[in-house]
Structure formats: C-alpha cells, structure tokens
Amino acid sequence: MELSITNKEAILRKLEDIVGQDFASNKAEDLFIYSQDSGASIPRPVDYVIMPRTVEEVQKIVRLANKEKISLVPMGAGMTLSGLTIPIKGGIVVDMKRMDQIIEINKTSRYALIEAGVTTGILTAYLEKHHPDLEVSIPDAPPSATVTGNALIHGSGFLSQKYGNHGEMINGLEIVLPNGEICKLGSCCISDYWFTRGPIPDLIGLFISSFGTLGIATRLSIKLYPKDKLRDLAVGVFGNPKMIPVAISKITQIDLAEDITFFVQDKPAFMKGNVFLMTFITGNTQEEIDSKTKKLKRLYRKTKGSYMKIPEELNKFFLEKPMFISTAADYRKGGGFEYVGSFMPLGKIPEAIEKARDISLKYGISPTQVCRVIGKGHNVMFAASFSFNRADPADIENARNALHETNKLVLDLGGIIWKSELTGQKLILEKMDPNYKKLFNAIRNVVDPNGIMNPGNWEIR
Ligand SMILES: Cc1cc2nc3c(=O)[nH]c(=O)nc-3n(C[C@H](O)[C@H](O)[C@H](O)COP(=O)(O)OP(=O)(O)OC[C@H]3O[C@@H](n4cnc5c(N)ncnc54)[C@H](O)[C@@H]3O)c2cc1C
C-alpha cells in the first residue's frame, strides 16, 4: 500500500510510541543499510526500521502493521547473502538485535533457551566461559549471525555431520503470529522445559525455511552437545571427484568425524584440479586423536586420495570457529560475493562439482566451491560461490547470471536451492508438486490473511 507523507509520519509516531524514539526510524541514512545486503541482490526500498526489546513490543508492532496493512520483514543479522531480509514490497524491517538475552542454559537436558537476537558469537562466548563442556553448532558465518535466523533457514555448522542441520536442532519456538498472538511450539506449550519437539503434532517445521512469512520468532530453544577436550583435522586430497562419495560413505560408516567439509578451488594454484576433504576429529585423549588420524590416512589411501600434512599454524587457522571462511567476503577489496547454496544428494556431488565449475569458467569467475556433509551422508550442503566487484554494475550482473544458472543446475541434478533468493524461489515453485503449494498457501492464508508477513517470498497466491 502506498502511504502519504502525513500517514508515514503518523505511523512513525506510533512505532516510536512502542519502542521509543531511538529505536524506530524512517530516515534515509538509517534505512540505507537495510535496503541491501552483502550479496548480489538489487537494493530495494524500506519504509521503516524498528528494533523491539520485548515480546510485548513485537506484538504491538504486528498488530499495528495488520491494522495499517504494512508489510513486516523479520531480520536477525541479514547475513544470508541472498537478499532474504531486503523487503520485496517495502514496509517495516523488524531488527531483532536488541532481544539478545540468554534466558536459560539447561545443562541436564542440554539446551539453550535464548531470545531471537542472540548471535552465534554471544552464545558461543557464553558457553566457553560458563559451560566449557557444552557446545552449540554454529555456521561459518560472521559471529553477528543470529542463532535463530540461522536455524530458521535450515543452516548447518561444525556439528552437522554428527547431529544434522540446525533446523533439526530446534527444540522449541515462541512465535508472534501475524494476528499478534503468542504461540509456543514444542514441549514448551505444555511444560516448563523446552527440551523436545514431540510427541505432539510438530508445527516447528512450518517455520523453518518459510523466510519469516508465518510470524516472528521471539524465543528459541536450541540443542547443546557435549564437547570433547581435543579437536584436530585430517586433510585428504583427491584428484578424482568421483571418489568423494565413496570416501564420505566410508568415513561416516565407521563414525570417525565431527565435521566433514570439502573445497574445490582454482586459486591458490596448488588447489586446482583437486578436492580437499577436511575431516575434523575430536577426542578426549591424544591417543584417540592419533588413532582416528591413522584410520583416516589409511581410508584416504584406499579411496584413491592422499593424506596431506599441514603446518601447525595453518592447522590452528582451520580449527577456528567460525572458520576463516567468514572473512571470505573481503578476499576482493571493495568486492562482494554470493553463493548458491543447495541441499544435494551425496551421489550427485561429482557431477555438481564439474558442472558448477563450468559455469564459473563461462562467467570468468574463478571456481570456488565449498561443501559440508550433513548427517551421516544423508545430505550435502553444496555451495558454488561467485565473487564480484560491488562498484561495477556489469560485474554484479555477471555474478547474478552465474548464480541463476547454478540455481537451475541444482534443480536439474535433483538438489534443492538453500535459502534461496527470489528468482531461485520461483524456480523451486515451478517444479514443486502443486498440492504442496496448495497446502502451504492454505496455511499461510489462514495464519496471515492480510499477507503482511514478508510478502513476495514463496509467492504462490
Ligand atoms: C562468509 C559467510 C559464511 C557463511 N557460512 C555459513 C555456514 O557455514 N552455514 C550456514 O548455515 N550459513 C552460512 N552462511 C549464511 C549465514 O550464516 C546465514 O544466512 C545466517 O546465519 C542467517 O542468520 P541471520 O541472523 O543473518 O539471519 P537473517 O539473514 O537476518 O534472516 C534469515 C531469514 O530468517 C528470517 N528471520 C530472521 N530472524 C527471524 C525471526 N526472529 N523470526 C522469523 N523469521 C526470522 C528472515 O526474515 C530471513 O528470511 C554464511 C554467510 C557468510 C556471509
């Protein structure tokens, strides 16, 4: 809905009444950063930004938006790179950063109950200080990414090979629905303990990968895991990508790894033509680590790879959490990057590596791919990354075209585009079973009849 200037100012006053003058704005200089992200998406206009501190404030914002028929876009850190928090139809960006309290760490049932603005950096630092024997799986994204934003997009991290993607690690959610009501999902709807999703109809899944179209999450319970004392890395180098599924099946069969990631890059030159498989191992004694390393060396050899000993300093660098990749956006000064992430069947990885590489070369971008095994080979997060110069519109357009072609490749190979930007969402919807779309649309129409929640995403109606 197009608002007149008088209306715009009147709405700003109402937003300020809810959160205070310092935390609501429609000034161009405040909105600028919310109209874009660090990926290749074209900037889009934002009408207001608001930063609530309490769930009651979120309720008031939602009720106001419903009354005035203004769109709402929930935002954690806005780090997806695929434009998911840039409003498609204008409206209010609800920046959750101020809701940053860790409410409870339940050591016995191993979960953290947190507000939606808690970042991976805040939670990790807190656990390291107060509960060094527990850990949470975090992505290799900058530590400003929120645990909630990441879990809600089916993210993954260093514990995902062992325990699945982050969406699966959610025990409970508190949601402000588009009508302003609070809904608790998981055991917390019955019990004081946020320890499990079942055994009741599991509605949490509806809120994962729906990109804020069904409500605003205000609290989340995420699983914590026991932390081993030692962690190390065994790197395998494979000349033939066809051996990657074989090696991964064997590693997961004997339960050796904490995390398995692999890289395919043309730069630096020594990496060209090889797949670098990084198997992270943990243990409580050096003997345990040595024994796992020995087994991996043998396994790499048997699957036509070789073990690569890396210098101590480099090893430390790779063992950082989040990994060095979180600085990847700065590889090209003044530049940017975006990747097509996808969920890919393990068996399709060799073809994906080869074809995504061809796409990079076609668009004159140095091939860079990174993958993470999720579960015991049940799924692979396959990402093809494209860098560009942000100051050069033609170069950004070039990257966008490469991203689009990779989106198509993912679907052709039987994979699914992950945290997909708008054009990728359209491709998914074109391929999706009509009854899946019908069901999702019906749910959405009931939950959000005025279509205020992040409209334009998953646009079926
Ligand atoms: C260098 C780099 C490396 C990365 N590596 C990884 C990786 O290893 N693994 C991985 O999973 N990701 C990775 N990412 C992607 C990034 O981590 C995730 O996109 C990010 O963690 C999402 O969290 P966020 O707080 O930025 O969410 P946002 O981008 O703010 O939001 C994501 C989506 O969730 C919705 N949303 C956010 N908060 C709420 C809420 N409270 N209620 C309802 N909806 C909400 C938003 O509307 C949006 O649709 C990487 C990104 C970069 C830049």
The ligand as a Gaussian input file, in Angstrom:
#p B3LYP/6-31G(d) Opt

LIG

0 1
 C       31.082000     -15.742000       4.952000
 C       29.792000     -16.451000       5.221000
 C       29.834000     -17.804000       5.564000
 C       28.646000     -18.500000       5.825000
 N       28.718000     -19.806000       6.211000
 C       27.582000     -20.449000       6.586000
 C       27.623000     -21.778000       7.121000
 O       28.677000     -22.392000       7.279000
 N       26.437000     -22.350000       7.464000
 C       25.247000     -21.685000       7.357000
 O       24.214000     -22.236000       7.721000
 N       25.186000     -20.443000       6.852000
 C       26.302000     -19.818000       6.475000
 N       26.230000     -18.539000       5.973000
 C       24.936000     -17.927000       5.790000
 C       24.551000     -17.170000       7.066000
 O       25.139000     -17.722000       8.170000
 C       23.164000     -17.339000       7.441000
 O       22.433000     -16.827000       6.427000
 C       22.916000     -16.556000       8.728000
 O       23.449000     -17.296000       9.800000
 C       21.480000     -16.367000       8.988000
 O       21.361000     -15.709000      10.214000
 P       20.950000     -14.175000      10.201000
 O       20.798000     -13.758000      11.618000
 O       21.855000     -13.384000       9.359000
 O       19.513000     -14.304000       9.525000
 P       18.813000     -13.256000       8.560000
 O       19.547000     -13.154000       7.274000
 O       18.574000     -11.994000       9.306000
 O       17.422000     -13.993000       8.322000
 C       17.328000     -15.188000       7.599000
 C       15.848000     -15.479000       7.301000
 O       15.172000     -15.776000       8.521000
 C       14.147000     -14.811000       8.777000
 N       14.240000     -14.482000      10.196000
 C       15.321000     -13.996000      10.857000
 N       15.021000     -13.830000      12.157000
 C       13.727000     -14.204000      12.307000
 C       12.834000     -14.236000      13.415000
 N       13.211000     -13.853000      14.627000
 N       11.572000     -14.664000      13.187000
 C       11.156000     -15.055000      11.961000
 N       11.968000     -15.035000      10.887000
 C       13.224000     -14.616000      11.063000
 C       14.425000     -13.632000       7.887000
 O       13.254000     -12.945000       7.509000
 C       15.091000     -14.307000       6.684000
 O       14.112000     -14.801000       5.832000
 C       27.400000     -17.824000       5.710000
 C       27.362000     -16.466000       5.390000
 C       28.538000     -15.778000       5.145000
 C       28.453000     -14.330000       4.833000

